[in-house]
């Protein structure tokens, strides 16, 4: 059981749950209407998607994974540690994918007929990200797929479940997609040695650690600016507070020499920005 908990990487659920909740918060902010059952439906969908992503990622990377881990690393390490076999993890990924599609179909019968398309999109993005012949996480461009997934797909699903509108507003998807790209760059920073050995063309491998730090810091800063300019119906002082609050951890991340410390502080800035953004929308809905 401990091995399966390690494989499930509970902390990584933040990457799925937060964008889904962001879409739901935006829906309430725009429409003033909210249904708790659809929030619960989104949370369960996100849990199944999370399990599929982490198991599929572990299986896809197991030959190149050294087992070295940090809190921000992109894998659980259960296969190189010998705690679970590749076949066990592969079967778990297949099971999670099947449950995700079945549950999405169940939501279609419950009144959200397009939900299976979101499930299929999640499977497609993961296949493009981690598996041959495309495998963009190795060829370069995986950060763009993550931006699409967590910045467009997940907020749109959260928004759709509440409103039946297929896509979240552009003022939500734009900053969220940019932050998704930055998140991918940041989590690749501590793993750069393993990625170089595996010839995995992440952003830090392609452009170097200093460039990756600068890009992530600038991306988070631009996302904060976009939130300040485009978020509707929130007072200027409130939006200014949202945009300014992450500056200190962002500066700490930009100045850090150690890759893990850079990624850690910048990730704090990113998540603080999104949390305050949602809070501002909740308080002014």
Secondary structure, DSSP 8 states (H G I E B T S, - for coil): -HHHHHHH-GGGGHHHHHHHHHHHHHHHHHHS---HHHHHHHHHHHHHHHHHHHHHHHHHHTTT------TT-SS--TTTTTSS-HHHHHHHHHHHHHHHHHHHHHHHHTT-TTHHHHHHHHHHHHHHHHSTTT-HHHHS-HHHHHHHIIIIIHHHHHHHHHH--SS--HHHHHHHHHHHHHHHHHHHHTTHHHHHHTT---HHHHH-HHHHHHHHHHHHHHHHHHHHHH-TTS-HHHHHHHHHHTHHHHHHHHH--SHHHHHHHHHHHHHHHHHHHHHHHHHT-
